[in-house]
Amino acid sequence: MADELISDDERAEQIKKWWRENGMSIAAGVGIAVAGVFGWQYWQQHQTKQAEAASELFQKAQSAETGKVKALQAVAEEYSSTPYAALAALAAASEASQDDPAAAIESLKIAIEGKDPNVADIAKLRLARLYIAEGKLSDAETLLDTKLAVAYTSLLEELRGDLYVAKKDIQKAREAYDKAILSAGSNPATYLKMKRDNLGKGA
């Protein structure tokens, strides 16, 4: 009833007063919301463009006849925020593993730090194998003690076997190879069974 007694002029004055008291905060809130929307859209577009550029450069690097390792490393460095960085680092490591193990190790470390957990797991296994080949047995052991996806259990145990062979701990090597064969299911790789057979039956 009291509201009905307020004149139109009084009501208009109340609205003006309320707007003077609250208008700035409302305008600021709207501005922040609009900026947030446009900022998000800009970030999304930027990410898309980065991924597209990384994809194109990655394809070119893979098909390069010379300087392939450096080209792949460039992708990993310049587009570290994209999934192609880890893929490029993994590919660079494969190219460099024979002629430049140190470069391969650094590339694999980059791949491990990437955003794709599957690529990171593959890189860990490859790095462990490279460490064993280079005689960096403590580094390999530390890496093999990290958690990997269940799908890589057989490969993980095989590398543990390789590590124990390198450390001349034959009994532990047998046990690791047995776990690798068991984890591989009904059709373990022939070379894996050969590794195990070469160590004899044991005690």
N, C-alpha and C positions, 0 to 999 in steps of 0.2 A: 504493500500500500504506500509505503514511504517513497518507493521509486517512482510511483505514478505521480506524486506531488512535485517531483523535480522538473523544472522547466527545461525546454530544449536548450536554452542558453547555458543553464547550469550543467546540463549533461555534457554539452560540448566543451565547457571549461574543464570538467573532470577528465574528459578524454585527452584534452591538450596537456593537462597536468601529468596524467599517467604516462603519456608519450614522452614528455620532457624528462621524466624520471627513469623511464625504461627503454626509450628509443635507441639510445647509443648501444646498450648491451645487446638488444635484439639485432641491430644492424651489424654489430661485430660478430654475433653468432652466425648470422646468415652469410657474412663475408668469409668466415672461417670454413663454413660448410661448403660454400661454392669453391673456395680455394682448394679444399681437400679433394673434392670431386675432380677438378681440373688437374690437380697435382697427381692424383692416382692415375688418371687417364694418360697424362704425360709420361709417368713412370712406366706404365704398361706398354705404351708405344715405344719408349726408349728400349725397354727390355726386348721387345719383338725385333726392333731394328738391329740390336746388338746380336741377337741369336741368328738372324738372317745373315748378317755380315760374317759372323763366326763360321756359320755353316758353309758359306761360299769359300772362305779362305781355307777352311779345313779340307774341302774337296780339292782345291788347287794344290795344297801342300801334299796331300796323299798321292797325287798324280805327278808330282815334280820329279824330273829325272835326275836332278842334281840338287844338293842342299836341302834334301827332304827333312833331315833332323832339325836343322835350324828353322825351317819353315813351320814345322809342327810345333816347335818350342815357342815360336812367335805367337801362334794361335793361343797356346796355353797361357802366355804372359799377357797378351793384349785383351783377351776375352775371358779373364778369370771368373767373371760373374755368370758365365753361361756353361751349360753342360758340355759344350765342345772343348772346354779347357782340359777337362780330365781325359776325354777321348783322345785329344791331340797329344797330351803328355804320355798316355799309354802307347800310342802309335810311335811317338818319338823314341820311347824306351826300347821298343821292339827293334827299331831300325839301328839304334846305337849299341845294343847289348853286346854284339860281337867285337866291334872295333873300339868302342869307347864306353866301358862299363861304368865309369864315374858319371858320365852324362846320363846314362840309362838310369842309374840310381837316383839322381836328382829329379829326373822326369817322373819316375815312379812315385817319388815322395809327393810331387805335385798332384798326381792322379789320386793318391790316397786322401789328400786334403780336399778333393773335389766334392760336389754336391750329390753325386750318384753313388749310393752305398754299394751297388753291385760292381761298378767299375772300381771302387775303392778296395773291395775284397779281392778282385782279380789282381789289382796292382800289388796288394800285400803278398799274395802268393808268388807273383813273379819276382818281387823284390827279395823275398825270402830265398827263392831259388838262386837268384843272382848273388846274394850274400854268401850262400853256401859255396857257390862256384869260386867266389873271390876269397874264401877262407875267413870271412867275417862271421864266425860261428855264433858268437854271443849276440850280435845284432840279429841274426836269423832266428835265434831262439826266442829273443824278446818279441819279435814280430809274430812268430807262430803261437805265442801265448795269448795274443789278442783274440777277441771274439770275432768269429766269421759266421756267415750264414750256413745253415745246416747242409745246404746243397753242396758246399765245398768241403765237407768232412773228409771224404776220401782223399782229395788232393792235399788237404792239410796234413793228414796222417802220413801220406806218402812222403811229403817234404820233411816231416819229423823223422821218418825212417832214414831219409838221405842225410839229415843232420847228424843223427846218431852214428851212421856209418862213417861220416867224416870225423866224428869224435872218437871213433873206434869203440863205441859202446854197442857191440853186436847184439846183445840180448834185447836191449831197448829198441834197437832197429828192427829186430824180428817182430816184436810186439806192435810197433807202429805200423809196419807193413801188413801185419795180420788185420789190424783195425781198418786199414785202408781198403784191403780186399773185402772185408765184411761190409764196410760202408758202401762199396761200389755196387752191391747187389748181386744179381745172378750172373752178370757178365763183366767181371773185372778185366781191365786191360792186360794184354799178354805181357807187356814189358813190366807191369807191376808184379805179376806173378813170378817173372824171371828174377826180378830184384830180390824177392823173398826167397826163392829157391836157391839163389846164389849164397845165401847165408846159412843154409843147412837147417836141420831140424832143431838143433839146440838141445838143452838139457831136458 
